[in-house]
Amino acid sequence: MSAAGPSSSARLRVTLGLLDAELLHAMGHMWREEDLLPRYRRYLCAMHAVVRASVPLMERALERSVRLDVCGDPLAGPLAAYLREHIREEAGHDVWLLEDIRAAGSLPADALAPMPAPVVAALAGSQYYWIEHHHPVALLGYIAVLEGYAPAADLTSRIARTTGLPDTALRTVREHAALDTGHLDELYALLDRLPLTRGQESDVTVSALHSLDALTRLFVRLGRSAAAPLPRRAGPLSPTGVTP
């Protein structure tokens, strides 16, 4: 901590650390050994729905940043440079997931055919809105959460031991456990370089907290046991007929 007080990245880390207990609990429950194989397959499909949005989100944020840079926005140039590099780093990760899905005994269509869950749309879709209608810097809060709660280093071996799945079904978990710590350090270094106003720092924090909440709800959903199908003619589970 400097004489001027904690940095933007330090404030964000502290804020997330104060509020992430529910997410960490949901993740722990999701990765319990009991019936892990079907949950892992559902996890891969859900993560594909999230990850396939990552590069398009960053590409749209990059387009907006380039336009803002022309207008003299002081954040836009450094943000655009970061996004160009991170797009390169994240390209193809959705393909990894499809390969993992097939190696785990499911079909790519299990991820590609169904409409993604509303919680996935809430997680990624909010970022499209803020990029388009507010400022692309908000996307950094989303990235901070997805990179900051990456798989643990020992998760790959635990999944393999519990499920008997081959190494070819575990690439995404293995690679993100190795890569995301470095990516998070790059993101926090960028936050501390950017000339953020208090309002812009708040934008990043709001995006991060929304992402933390949506990711928590997603892991709670994934951690549930598979629900039995409703009897024919039975009513919906909720007034909208949509399971959250």
C-alpha positions in Angstrom: 0.0 0.0 0.0 1.4 3.4 -1.0 1.1 6.7 0.8 -1.7 7.5 -1.6 -3.7 4.5 -0.4 -4.5 1.1 -2.0 -4.5 0.8 -5.7 -7.5 0.1 -7.9 -6.6 -3.6 -8.2 -6.2 -3.9 -4.4 -9.6 -2.3 -3.8 -11.2 -4.7 -6.2 -9.4 -7.7 -4.7 -10.6 -6.8 -1.2 -14.2 -6.2 -2.4 -14.4 -9.5 -4.1 -12.7 -11.3 -1.2 -15.3 -10.0 1.2 -18.2 -11.3 -0.9 -17.0 -14.5 -2.5 -17.7 -17.0 0.2 -21.0 -18.2 -1.4 -19.2 -18.7 -4.8 -16.4 -20.7 -3.1 -19.0 -22.8 -1.3 -20.9 -23.4 -4.5 -17.7 -24.4 -6.3 -16.8 -26.8 -3.6 -20.2 -28.4 -3.7 -20.1 -28.7 -7.5 -16.8 -30.6 -7.4 -17.8 -33.1 -4.7 -16.9 -36.7 -5.6 -20.5 -38.1 -5.4 -21.9 -38.4 -9.0 -19.2 -36.1 -10.3 -19.2 -37.5 -13.9 -22.6 -36.3 -14.9 -22.0 -33.0 -13.2 -18.7 -32.6 -15.0 -20.4 -33.2 -18.3 -23.0 -30.5 -17.5 -20.2 -28.2 -16.3 -18.4 -28.5 -19.7 -21.6 -27.6 -21.6 -22.3 -24.7 -19.3 -18.7 -23.4 -19.6 -18.9 -23.7 -23.4 -21.9 -21.4 -23.3 -19.9 -18.9 -21.2 -16.5 -19.2 -23.0 -17.8 -19.0 -26.5 -18.9 -15.4 -25.7 -15.5 -14.3 -24.4 -13.7 -13.5 -27.7 -16.8 -11.8 -29.3 -17.2 -9.7 -26.1 -13.6 -8.6 -26.2 -13.8 -7.9 -30.0 -16.8 -5.6 -29.5 -15.0 -3.9 -26.6 -12.0 -3.5 -28.8 -14.1 -1.9 -31.5 -15.6 0.6 -29.0 -12.2 1.3 -27.5 -10.7 2.1 -30.9 -13.5 4.6 -31.6 -13.2 6.2 -28.2 -9.4 6.5 -28.6 -10.0 8.6 -31.7 -12.2 10.8 -29.6 -9.4 11.3 -27.0 -10.6 8.9 -24.2 -7.5 8.4 -22.0 -8.5 4.8 -21.1 -9.2 3.7 -24.7 -5.6 3.2 -26.0 -4.2 1.0 -23.2 -7.5 -0.9 -23.0 -7.4 -1.6 -26.7 -3.8 -2.8 -26.5 -4.8 -5.2 -23.6 -7.8 -6.5 -25.5 -5.9 -7.3 -28.6 -3.4 -9.4 -26.7 -6.1 -11.1 -24.5 -8.2 -12.0 -27.6 -5.1 -13.8 -29.0 -4.7 -15.6 -25.7 -8.3 -16.7 -25.4 -8.9 -17.7 -29.0 -10.0 -21.3 -29.5 -10.8 -22.1 -25.9 -14.4 -22.8 -26.9 -13.0 -25.5 -29.2 -11.1 -27.0 -26.3 -14.4 -27.4 -24.5 -16.1 -29.2 -27.4 -13.2 -31.6 -27.6 -13.4 -32.2 -23.8 -17.2 -32.8 -24.1 -16.6 -35.4 -26.7 -13.8 -37.1 -24.8 -16.0 -37.1 -21.6 -18.6 -39.2 -23.4 -21.1 -36.5 -24.5 -21.7 -34.9 -27.9 -20.8 -31.3 -29.0 -24.5 -31.0 -29.8 -25.2 -31.3 -26.1 -23.5 -27.9 -25.7 -24.5 -26.3 -29.0 -28.1 -27.2 -29.5 -29.9 -26.1 -26.3 -30.6 -22.5 -25.5 -28.1 -21.4 -22.9 -29.5 -21.0 -19.4 -30.8 -17.6 -18.4 -28.1 -17.3 -15.8 -25.5 -17.6 -18.6 -27.2 -14.9 -20.6 -27.2 -12.7 -17.4 -23.5 -13.3 -16.9 -22.3 -12.5 -20.4 -25.2 -10.5 -21.8 -24.8 -7.7 -19.2 -21.3 -7.1 -20.6 -22.7 -6.6 -24.1 -25.0 -3.9 -22.8 -22.3 -2.0 -20.8 -19.8 -2.2 -23.7 -22.4 -0.9 -26.1 -24.2 1.7 -24.0 -21.7 2.7 -21.3 -18.0 2.1 -21.5 -15.9 -1.0 -22.5 -13.8 -0.6 -19.4 -16.6 -2.4 -17.5 -15.6 -5.6 -19.2 -12.5 -5.7 -16.9 -14.7 -6.5 -13.9 -16.1 -9.5 -15.7 -12.7 -10.7 -16.8 -11.4 -10.3 -13.2 -14.0 -12.7 -11.9 -13.7 -15.3 -14.6 -9.9 -15.3 -14.3 -9.9 -14.9 -10.6 -12.0 -18.0 -9.8 -10.3 -20.4 -12.2 -9.9 -24.1 -11.5 -7.6 -25.0 -8.6 -4.2 -26.5 -9.5 -5.2 -30.0 -8.2 -8.6 -30.1 -9.7 -7.6 -32.0 -12.9 -6.2 -34.9 -10.9 -9.2 -35.0 -8.6 -11.6 -35.2 -11.6 -9.5 -37.9 -13.3 -9.3 -40.0 -10.1 -13.0 -39.7 -9.3 -14.5 -40.1 -12.8 -11.9 -42.3 -14.5 -11.9 -39.9 -17.5 -8.9 -39.7 -19.8 -6.6 -36.7 -19.9 -8.1 -35.7 -23.2 -11.4 -34.8 -21.4 -9.6 -32.5 -19.0 -7.8 -30.0 -21.2 -9.9 -26.9 -20.3 -9.6 -27.4 -16.6 -5.9 -28.2 -16.8 -5.0 -25.3 -19.0 -7.0 -22.7 -17.2 -5.6 -23.8 -13.8 -2.2 -23.0 -15.3 -2.9 -19.9 -17.3 -5.4 -17.8 -15.4 -3.2 -16.7 -12.5 -0.9 -15.0 -15.0 -3.8 -13.5 -16.9 -5.2 -12.1 -13.7 -1.9 -10.5 -12.8 -1.9 -8.8 -16.3 -5.4 -7.6 -15.7 -4.7 -6.1 -12.3 -1.5 -4.5 -13.6 -3.6 -2.8 -16.4 -6.2 -1.6 -13.8 -3.4 0.1 -11.9 -2.0 1.7 -15.1 -5.3 3.1 -16.3 -6.1 6.7 -15.3 -9.5 5.6 -13.9 -11.8 8.2 -12.3 -13.6 7.1 -9.2 -16.7 6.6 -11.3 -14.9 4.4 -13.8 -13.4 2.3 -11.0 -16.9 1.9 -9.6 -18.1 0.8 -13.1 -15.5 -2.0 -13.0 -16.5 -3.0 -9.5 -20.2 -3.1 -10.3 -19.4 -5.3 -13.3 -17.3 -7.6 -11.2 -19.9 -7.9 -8.5 -22.7 -8.7 -11.0 -20.4 -11.3 -12.5 -19.6 -12.8 -9.1 -23.3 -13.0 -8.4 -24.2 -14.6 -11.7 -21.3 -17.0 -11.6 -22.4 -18.1 -8.1 -25.9 -18.8 -9.3 -24.5 -20.8 -12.2 -22.4 -23.0 -9.9 -25.3 -23.5 -7.5 -27.3 -24.6 -10.5 -24.5 -27.0 -11.7 -24.0 -28.4 -8.2 -27.6 -29.6 -7.9 -28.4 -33.2 -8.5 -30.2 -33.8 -11.8 -33.9 -33.1 -11.4 -36.4 -35.8 -12.2 -38.6 -35.0 -15.2 -42.0 -33.6 -14.5 -44.9 -35.9 -14.9 -46.9 -35.2 -18.1 -49.4 -32.4 -17.7 -47.7 -31.2 -14.5 -47.3 -27.5 -14.1 -44.1 -25.5 -14.5 -41.5 -25.2 -11.7 -42.0 -21.4 -11.7 -44.5 -18.9 -13.0 -42.4 -18.4 -16.1 -41.7 -22.1 -16.6 -37.9 -21.3 -16.6 -35.6 -22.9 -14.0 -33.2 -20.2 -12.9 
